[in-house]
Amino acid sequence: MSTVRSSRIVPTIVAASTAATAAVLVWGEWVHWSADRREAHLPVRPTLAAPPDPAGPRIAVLVLGFGNPGHQPNLVNRWRARMAVRTARDVERRGGSATIVCSGGPVRGPISEARHLRSAVRQSGWDGPVSIEESSRSTWQNIENTPTLLEDFDGIAICSNGLHAEKARVYVARQDEHLARRLVRTKCYRLGEMTFVKPVFAAVGLRKLRALRS
C-alpha cells in the first residue's frame, strides 16, 4: 500500500509544485505588465512648446543602475541596458534622436553602475551618444543628480524594471515638475524577458511603492 500511495503522492506533489511555480511566474509578468500599462498615459513623444526641430524631438533615455560588485555588467544591468537600447531605437524609428544617460555610482563594487551600464549598452549594439553620472547611490539620487544631463532634451524616458522605473517617475514629479512634464514612454516591458527574476522585483517593488505612497 505504501508503494501505491507513493506512486500517487509524488506526481501530485510535482504537479502542485509546477502549478505554483507557473502561478508565481505569471504573477511576476502581470505586475510588470501592469506597471507598463500605467506608464501608457505618458506621451509617445513630447509635445513641444516651441516649433519642433526639423530633425525631430531629442530624447534622453535615462537608465538606472543596479548593484554590481564584479568587473563585468551583471544580469540585471544587462537587462536594463537592453531596455534603454530598444527605447532609444524606437525614438529613432519615430523620427527623433536619442542619447542614453547611464546613472549610478560604485555602490557595491569598484566600478560605477553607470560604467557597467555604458558597457552593457555598447554590448547591446548601441553606437549612439552615451553620457554617464557616477555619484548616485540611490534611486532618489539618480533623479537628483541628473537634471544637468537632461535639461536640454525635449523628452525624458526612464528605463528600469517596471516598478523601479515607476518609483523613479514619482521622484521626478516630487523633485522637478519641469522635468516631469517631459516624461515620455519607454520600451521597457517585454513578455518572457527575465521571467524568472520578475517575481522578485515585483515583490520588492510593490513593497517600496506602498511605502512611498503612504
Backbone as CSV, one residue per row, in Angstrom:
resi,resn,N_x,N_y,N_z,CA_x,CA_y,CA_z,C_x,C_y,C_z
1,MET,0.823,-1.210,0.000,0.000,0.000,0.000,0.858,1.261,0.000
2,SER,1.982,1.224,0.776,2.847,2.407,0.835,3.431,2.726,-0.528
3,THR,3.733,1.679,-1.308,4.273,1.900,-2.650,3.226,2.539,-3.541
4,VAL,1.978,2.069,-3.404,0.889,2.622,-4.201,0.664,4.086,-3.848
5,ARG,0.689,4.374,-2.504,0.494,5.762,-2.077,1.595,6.655,-2.624
6,SER,2.845,6.161,-2.561,3.982,6.946,-3.061,3.845,7.229,-4.538
7,SER,3.388,6.239,-5.282,3.255,6.417,-6.732,2.188,7.452,-7.067
8,ARG,1.248,7.689,-6.120,0.218,8.691,-6.341,0.622,10.056,-5.785
9,ILE,1.304,10.033,-4.628,1.647,11.286,-3.961,2.720,12.059,-4.724
10,VAL,3.741,11.366,-5.199,4.850,12.051,-5.864,4.383,12.831,-7.091
11,PRO,3.626,12.229,-8.002,3.134,13.030,-9.139,2.258,14.203,-8.713
12,THR,1.488,14.012,-7.632,0.630,15.098,-7.142,1.474,16.265,-6.644
13,ILE,2.546,15.938,-5.889,3.430,16.975,-5.388,4.119,17.699,-6.536
14,VAL,4.587,16.952,-7.510,5.261,17.546,-8.674,4.295,18.459,-9.423
15,ALA,3.071,17.995,-9.625,2.079,18.798,-10.353,1.749,20.075,-9.580
16,ALA,1.600,19.950,-8.258,1.285,21.124,-7.446,2.439,22.125,-7.455
17,SER,3.671,21.619,-7.362,4.848,22.498,-7.389,4.970,23.200,-8.733
18,THR,4.711,22.468,-9.800,4.777,23.056,-11.143,3.727,24.145,-11.309
19,ALA,2.513,23.862,-10.822,1.434,24.848,-10.926,1.750,26.088,-10.098
20,ALA,2.305,25.886,-8.892,2.638,27.026,-8.032,3.738,27.879,-8.663
21,THR,4.742,27.220,-9.233,5.822,27.955,-9.900,5.290,28.749,-11.072
22,ALA,4.434,28.117,-11.866,3.849,28.806,-13.015,3.028,30.008,-12.572
23,ALA,2.280,29.850,-11.478,1.458,30.956,-10.977,2.323,32.131,-10.536
24,VAL,3.439,31.847,-9.875,4.344,32.914,-9.434,4.948,33.628,-10.638
25,LEU,5.343,32.880,-11.646,5.940,33.492,-12.832,4.922,34.348,-13.587
26,VAL,3.698,33.844,-13.690,2.642,34.621,-14.353,2.358,35.894,-13.560
27,TRP,2.337,35.785,-12.236,2.117,36.960,-11.386,3.218,37.997,-11.600
28,GLY,4.469,37.551,-11.684,5.575,38.479,-11.929,5.422,39.208,-13.248
29,GLU,5.040,38.476,-14.281,4.814,39.107,-15.589,3.664,40.108,-15.503
30,TRP,2.600,39.725,-14.797,1.426,40.598,-14.705,1.764,41.901,-13.993
31,VAL,2.531,41.828,-12.914,2.900,43.034,-12.174,3.717,43.970,-13.057
32,HIS,4.679,43.427,-13.799,5.495,44.268,-14.679,4.671,44.814,-15.844
33,TRP,3.785,43.992,-16.375,2.906,44.460,-17.459,1.997,45.576,-16.951
34,SER,1.494,45.439,-15.722,0.624,46.468,-15.154,1.365,47.789,-14.993
35,ALA,2.623,47.730,-14.559,3.432,48.951,-14.446,3.613,49.584,-15.820
36,ASP,3.786,48.749,-16.826,3.927,49.256,-18.189,2.633,49.919,-18.654
37,ARG,1.486,49.351,-18.293,0.197,49.952,-18.670,0.006,51.295,-17.953
38,ARG,0.465,51.396,-16.713,0.341,52.676,-16.008,1.228,53.730,-16.645
39,GLU,2.298,53.292,-17.282,3.166,54.225,-17.991,2.500,54.721,-19.278
40,ALA,1.479,54.020,-19.733,0.894,54.293,-21.044,0.219,55.659,-21.133
41,HIS,-0.046,56.312,-19.977,-0.658,57.642,-20.047,0.363,58.680,-20.512
42,LEU,1.653,58.332,-20.468,2.676,59.267,-20.930,2.660,59.319,-22.449
43,PRO,3.040,60.454,-23.029,3.067,60.539,-24.493,4.170,59.680,-25.082
44,VAL,3.957,59.239,-26.312,4.996,58.502,-27.023,6.164,59.425,-27.312
45,ARG,5.853,60.659,-27.627,6.883,61.684,-27.823,6.366,62.977,-27.208
46,PRO,7.243,63.870,-26.840,6.797,65.066,-26.134,6.031,66.038,-27.023
47,THR,5.162,66.808,-26.404,4.533,67.940,-27.068,5.405,69.157,-26.807
48,LEU,5.936,69.735,-27.848,6.890,70.823,-27.691,6.178,72.168,-27.699
49,ALA,6.585,73.039,-26.794,6.018,74.387,-26.755,6.479,75.196,-27.961
50,ALA,7.732,75.014,-28.333,8.290,75.711,-29.489,8.113,74.856,-30.731
51,PRO,8.250,75.454,-31.927,8.185,74.648,-33.154,9.208,73.525,-33.104
52,PRO,8.841,72.301,-33.475,9.767,71.177,-33.375,10.977,71.341,-34.282
53,ASP,12.068,70.788,-33.826,13.283,70.760,-34.632,13.015,69.924,-35.872
54,PRO,13.496,70.333,-37.051,13.291,69.532,-38.258,13.821,68.114,-38.122
55,ALA,14.834,67.928,-37.252,15.402,66.595,-37.064,14.565,65.735,-36.126
56,GLY,13.514,66.303,-35.554,12.669,65.555,-34.640,13.052,65.800,-33.199
57,PRO,12.215,65.356,-32.253,12.489,65.592,-30.836,13.750,64.880,-30.361
58,ARG,14.424,65.498,-29.416,15.620,64.915,-28.808,15.214,64.317,-27.471
59,ILE,15.467,63.012,-27.309,15.029,62.294,-26.114,16.236,61.793,-25.330
60,ALA,16.225,62.058,-24.024,17.220,61.470,-23.128,16.639,60.175,-22.568
61,VAL,17.340,59.082,-22.773,16.922,57.787,-22.250,17.741,57.525,-20.987
62,LEU,17.137,57.778,-19.834,17.822,57.640,-18.556,17.671,56.214,-18.046
63,VAL,18.783,55.490,-17.945,18.747,54.107,-17.469,19.408,54.047,-16.099
64,LEU,18.737,53.389,-15.155,19.148,53.384,-13.758,19.940,52.120,-13.429
65,GLY,21.061,52.309,-12.728,21.947,51.189,-12.435,21.468,50.307,-11.293
66,PHE,22.057,49.108,-11.250,21.779,48.115,-10.216,23.108,47.704,-9.597
67,GLY,23.106,47.381,-8.285,24.332,46.992,-7.598,25.115,45.937,-8.369
68,ASN,26.409,46.175,-8.571,27.218,45.337,-9.446,28.620,45.181,-8.859
69,PRO,28.861,44.144,-8.046,30.155,44.014,-7.385,31.297,43.556,-8.285
70,GLY,31.005,42.964,-9.411,32.048,42.418,-10.274,32.652,43.446,-11.211
71,HIS,33.458,42.947,-12.135,34.127,43.807,-13.102,33.447,43.787,-14.471
72,GLN,32.359,43.046,-14.587,31.574,42.993,-15.814,30.118,43.289,-15.472
73,PRO,29.348,43.851,-16.408,27.929,44.114,-16.132,27.198,42.839,-15.739
74,ASN,26.444,42.892,-14.662,25.717,41.699,-14.240,24.410,41.547,-15.011
75,LEU,23.672,40.505,-14.668,22.458,40.149,-15.408,21.446,41.291,-15.431
76,VAL,21.249,41.939,-14.283,20.231,42.984,-14.193,20.651,44.227,-14.971
77,ASN,21.912,44.623,-14.871,22.360,45.788,-15.638,22.321,45.524,-17.140
78,ARG,22.582,44.299,-17.546,22.457,43.974,-18.980,20.991,44.046,-19.408
79,TRP,20.095,43.603,-18.538,18.651,43.677,-18.811,18.222,45.130,-18.982
80,ARG,18.606,45.972,-18.038,18.215,47.382,-18.115,18.851,48.075,-19.323
81,ALA,20.066,47.678,-19.669,20.706,48.251,-20.857,19.923,47.899,-22.120
82,ARG,19.426,46.680,-22.199,18.614,46.299,-23.364,17.353,47.152,-23.444
83,MET,16.731,47.424,-22.298,15.559,48.299,-22.284,15.900,49.670,-22.863
84,ALA,17.032,50.208,-22.427,17.435,51.540,-22.888,17.702,51.554,-24.378
85,VAL,18.358,50.517,-24.869,18.713,50.474,-26.293,17.458,50.355,-27.153
86,ARG,16.510,49.492,-26.764,15.321,49.383,-27.622,14.441,50.630,-27.514
87,THR,14.474,51.317,-26.373,13.755,52.583,-26.261,14.394,53.632,-27.163
88,ALA,15.725,53.712,-27.143,16.436,54.681,-27.992,16.190,54.396,-29.469
89,ARG,16.196,53.135,-29.825,15.958,52.793,-31.239,14.527,53.095,-31.658
90,ASP,13.573,52.938,-30.722,12.192,53.290,-31.027,12.064,54.795,-31.253
91,VAL,12.790,55.590,-30.462,12.802,57.045,-30.676,13.292,57.356,-32.085
92,GLU,14.348,56.700,-32.506,14.891,56.946,-33.840,13.913,56.513,-34.923
93,ARG,13.223,55.392,-34.711,12.233,54.947,-35.696,11.105,55.954,-35.839
94,ARG,10.825,56.693,-34.786,9.756,57.684,-34.803,10.232,59.050,-35.291
95,GLY,11.480,59.106,-35.731,11.983,60.335,-36.322,12.719,61.254,-35.373
96,GLY,12.970,60.807,-34.145,13.711,61.621,-33.191,15.153,61.169,-33.068
97,SER,15.839,61.751,-32.103,17.204,61.338,-31.798,17.296,61.053,-30.310
98,ALA,18.172,60.127,-29.932,18.249,59.689,-28.537,19.682,59.704,-28.032
99,THR,19.813,60.084,-26.769,21.055,59.942,-26.024,20.761,59.101,-24.796
100,ILE,21.544,58.068,-24.577,21.359,57.228,-23.398,22.192,57.799,-22.254
101,VAL,21.537,58.036,-21.128,22.194,58.574,-19.930,22.211,57.470,-18.872
102,CYS,23.402,57.010,-18.502,23.561,55.930,-17.523,23.853,56.526,-16.152
103,SER,23.085,56.116,-15.144,23.217,56.726,-13.812,23.445,55.669,-12.741
104,GLY,24.453,55.911,-11.885,24.705,55.036,-10.749,26.159,55.060,-10.341
105,GLY,26.403,55.163,-9.061,27.766,55.191,-8.549,28.307,53.803,-8.249
106,PRO,29.518,53.733,-7.687,30.128,52.446,-7.321,29.592,51.957,-5.978
107,VAL,28.343,51.531,-5.959,27.661,51.214,-4.698,28.144,49.889,-4.112
108,ARG,28.323,48.886,-4.935,28.675,47.555,-4.419,29.977,47.012,-5.005
109,GLY,30.735,47.845,-5.633,31.990,47.378,-6.213,32.845,48.551,-6.640
110,PRO,34.031,48.285,-7.179,34.953,49.364,-7.539,34.567,50.132,-8.793
111,ILE,33.706,49.538,-9.613,33.296,50.162,-10.870,31.880,50.696,-10.706
112,SER,31.645,51.912,-11.165,30.318,52.508,-11.002,29.275,51.754,-11.820
113,GLU,28.044,51.801,-11.323,26.934,51.201,-12.067,26.796,51.850,-13.435
114,ALA,27.046,53.144,-13.506,26.936,53.856,-14.784,27.913,53.307,-15.815
115,ARG,29.137,53.009,-15.383,30.116,52.448,-16.322,29.730,51.032,-16.758
116,HIS,29.197,50.263,-15.818,28.702,48.935,-16.183,27.570,49.058,-17.211
117,LEU,26.666,50.002,-16.979,25.559,50.194,-17.919,26.068,50.620,-19.283
118,ARG,27.018,51.559,-19.296,27.567,52.003,-20.577,28.186,50.839,-21.339
119,SER,28.905,49.985,-20.633,29.489,48.809,-21.275,28.405,47.890,-21.820
120,ALA,27.339,47.672,-21.033,26.250,46.797,-21.468,25.487,47.388,-22.650
121,VAL,25.319,48.705,-22.646,24.651,49.391,-23.757,25.443,49.192,-25.049
122,ARG,26.748,49.323,-24.968,27.586,49.109,-26.153,27.530,47.647,-26.597
123,GLN,27.543,46.731,-25.626,27.455,45.315,-25.966,26.126,44.975,-26.619
124,SER,25.106,45.768,-26.319,23.781,45.546,-26.917,23.660,46.154,-28.301
125,GLY,24.730,46.769,-28.781,24.763,47.246,-30.154,24.480,48.720,-30.344
126,TRP,24.360,49.486,-29.254,24.095,50.916,-29.400,25.408,51.653,-29.669
127,ASP,25.472,52.357,-30.790,26.684,53.119,-31.113,26.416,54.626,-31.115
128,GLY,25.254,55.012,-30.592,24.907,56.427,-30.497,25.494,57.060,-29.245
129,PRO,25.137,58.318,-28.974,25.701,59.033,-27.828,25.279,58.435,-26.484
130,VAL,26.240,58.402,-25.555,26.018,57.922,-24.194,26.712,58.876,-23.232
131,SER,26.031,59.254,-22.154,26.665,60.030,-21.088,26.452,59.295,-19.774
132,ILE,27.302,59.583,-18.782,27.211,58.860,-17.518,27.194,59.818,-16.329
133,GLU,26.548,59.369,-15.256,26.505,60.074,-13.978,26.900,59.046,-12.930
134,GLU,27.990,59.286,-12.198,28.606,58.250,-11.378,28.577,58.501,-9.874
135,SER,27.778,59.432,-9.407,27.799,59.733,-7.979,26.587,59.216,-7.208
136,SER,25.548,58.807,-7.897,24.299,58.411,-7.222,24.439,57.082,-6.485
137,ARG,23.826,57.027,-5.304,23.849,55.811,-4.511,22.434,55.336,-4.153
138,SER,21.431,55.938,-4.764,20.034,55.553,-4.531,19.209,56.024,-5.723
139,THR,17.971,55.539,-5.796,17.091,55.976,-6.883,16.787,57.463,-6.772
140,TRP,16.599,57.943,-5.543,16.358,59.368,-5.348,17.509,60.183,-5.931
141,GLN,18.733,59.746,-5.673,19.899,60.465,-6.189,20.053,60.303,-7.694
142,ASN,19.613,59.160,-8.246,19.618,59.015,-9.709,18.884,60.175,-10.364
143,ILE,17.778,60.585,-9.752,16.992,61.696,-10.285,17.598,63.032,-9.872
144,GLU,18.033,63.127,-8.642,18.559,64.373,-8.102,19.837,64.819,-8.819
145,ASN,20.647,63.862,-9.275,21.968,64.183,-9.825,22.024,64.268,-11.342
146,THR,20.889,64.102,-12.024,20.930,64.080,-13.483,20.272,65.257,-14.205
147,PRO,19.652,66.238,-13.538,18.980,67.312,-14.282,19.870,68.037,-15.285
148,THR,21.132,68.259,-14.946,22.000,68.977,-15.891,22.256,68.155,-17.150
149,LEU,22.130,66.826,-17.035,22.299,65.971,-18.207,21.016,65.844,-19.016
150,LEU,19.886,66.240,-18.415,18.576,66.039,-19.047,17.925,67.331,-19.530
151,GLU,18.373,68.470,-19.027,17.629,69.709,-19.214,17.533,70.177,-20.663
152,ASP,18.463,69.791,-21.515,18.445,70.271,-22.903,17.624,69.390,-23.842
153,PHE,16.974,68.366,-23.288,16.222,67.428,-24.131,14.736,67.754,-24.126
154,ASP,14.071,67.349,-25.206,12.633,67.577,-25.331,11.817,66.582,-24.524
155,GLY,12.365,65.398,-24.303,11.660,64.364,-23.562,12.640,63.508,-22.782
156,ILE,12.118,62.846,-21.732,12.937,62.007,-20.871,12.229,60.669,-20.701
157,ALA,12.906,59.588,-21.066,12.384,58.234,-20.908,13.204,57.530,-19.837
158,ILE,12.563,57.056,-18.778,13.273,56.408,-17.675,13.172,54.896,-17.816
159,CYS,14.325,54.246,-17.910,14.360,52.809,-18.149,14.875,52.045,-16.936
160,SER,14.062,51.103,-16.485,14.427,50.139,-15.454,13.301,49.120,-15.421
161,ASN,13.452,48.081,-14.572,12.340,47.157,-14.452,11.122,47.899,-13.901
162,GLY,9.928,47.458,-14.323,8.691,48.225,-14.233,8.453,49.067,-13.006
163,LEU,8.429,48.463,-11.809,8.077,49.200,-10.610,9.195,50.137,-10.173
164,HIS,10.436,49.788,-10.478,11.553,50.682,-10.163,11.470,51.942,-11.025
165,ALA,11.173,51.780,-12.303,11.005,52.940,-13.177,9.818,53.785,-12.724
166,GLU,8.760,53.130,-12.256,7.591,53.863,-11.767,7.962,54.702,-10.540
167,LYS,8.737,54.112,-9.626,9.189,54.861,-8.452,10.041,56.054,-8.874
168,ALA,10.903,55.851,-9.856,11.750,56.951,-10.324,10.914,58.079,-10.911
169,ARG,9.830,57.742,-11.615,8.959,58.789,-12.169,8.268,59.572,-11.051
170,VAL,7.908,58.876,-9.969,7.342,59.566,-8.808,8.367,60.551,-8.250
171,TYR,9.608,60.130,-8.173,10.668,61.008,-7.675,10.872,62.218,-8.578
172,VAL,10.787,62.023,-9.887,10.892,63.165,-10.809,9.792,64.169,-10.512
173,ALA,8.570,63.680,-10.344,7.444,64.574,-10.072,7.637,65.331,-8.756
174,ARG,8.239,64.700,-7.772,8.434,65.347,-6.475,9.603,66.333,-6.499
175,GLN,10.583,66.068,-7.341,11.783,66.902,-7.336,11.737,68.045,-8.344
176,ASP,11.135,67.800,-9.512,11.238,68.795,-10.581,10.039,68.690,-11.514
177,GLU,9.042,69.528,-11.315,7.831,69.476,-12.141,8.140,69.766,-13.608
178,HIS,9.132,70.608,-13.851,9.503,70.944,-15.226,9.967,69.696,-15.975
179,LEU,10.823,68.895,-15.332,11.271,67.651,-15.955,10.128,66.646,-16.044
180,ALA,9.265,66.613,-15.027,8.159,65.656,-15.019,7.239,65.852,-16.215
181,ARG,7.070,67.100,-16.650,6.209,67.365,-17.807,6.814,66.839,-19.097
182,ARG,8.090,66.469,-19.061,8.747,65.972,-20.276,8.948,64.452,-20.278
183,LEU,8.368,63.770,-19.291,8.480,62.309,-19.275,7.724,61.705,-20.463
184,VAL,8.351,60.714,-21.082,7.725,60.029,-22.220,7.820,58.521,-22.010
185,ARG,7.095,57.791,-22.815,7.020,56.340,-22.673,8.303,55.649,-23.106
186,THR,8.465,54.431,-22.597,9.652,53.629,-22.904,9.241,52.329,-23.595
187,LYS,10.238,51.521,-23.879,10.027,50.163,-24.379,10.652,49.173,-23.392
188,CYS,10.346,49.372,-22.112,10.982,48.543,-21.080,10.401,47.131,-21.014
189,TYR,9.070,47.020,-21.007,8.474,45.702,-20.781,8.535,44.847,-22.039
190,ARG,8.917,43.589,-21.831,8.876,42.601,-22.910,8.461,41.259,-22.299
191,LEU,7.387,40.693,-22.804,6.879,39.420,-22.300,7.945,38.331,-22.444
192,GLY,8.185,37.606,-21.350,9.120,36.485,-21.401,10.567,36.853,-21.148
193,GLU,10.856,38.145,-21.048,12.231,38.569,-20.786,12.479,38.564,-19.280
194,MET,13.486,37.838,-18.847,13.860,37.752,-17.427,12.677,37.300,-16.556
195,THR,11.883,36.376,-17.078,10.686,35.925,-16.379,10.984,35.380,-14.991
196,PHE,12.107,34.693,-14.834,12.390,34.028,-13.559,12.823,34.996,-12.466
197,VAL,13.226,36.213,-12.811,13.586,37.178,-11.767,12.493,38.227,-11.560
198,LYS,11.538,38.307,-12.465,10.484,39.314,-12.336,9.673,39.184,-11.043
199,PRO,9.357,37.979,-10.558,8.615,37.917,-9.291,9.362,38.557,-8.125
200,VAL,10.679,38.416,-8.094,11.470,39.024,-7.015,11.366,40.542,-7.081
201,PHE,11.571,41.105,-8.276,11.480,42.553,-8.430,10.053,43.047,-8.224
202,ALA,9.076,42.216,-8.569,7.677,42.598,-8.342,7.390,42.715,-6.851
203,ALA,7.824,41.732,-6.064,7.567,41.749,-4.624,8.260,42.930,-3.949
204,VAL,9.528,43.131,-4.281,10.283,44.237,-3.694,9.702,45.583,-4.137
205,GLY,9.400,45.689,-5.436,8.888,46.939,-5.982,7.541,47.335,-5.404
206,LEU,6.635,46.374,-5.241,5.323,46.679,-4.672,5.448,47.164,-3.229
207,ARG,6.335,46.522,-2.463,6.533,46.943,-1.075,7.065,48.373,-1.015
208,LYS,8.032,48.694,-1.862,8.628,50.032,-1.836,7.650,51.092,-2.334
209,LEU,6.846,50.758,-3.335,5.867,51.724,-3.829,4.790,51.994,-2.780
210,ARG,4.362,50.951,-2.068,3.374,51.159,-0.998,3.934,52.087,0.074
211,ALA,5.188,51.856,0.445,5.810,52.717,1.451,5.942,54.145,0.950
212,LEU,6.264,54.288,-0.330,6.454,55.617,-0.912,5.135,56.391,-0.944
213,ARG,4.051,55.721,-1.284,2.770,56.397,-1.423,2.084,56.647,-0.084
214,SER,2.507,55.919,0.953,1.906,56.129,2.275,2.576,57.280,3.000
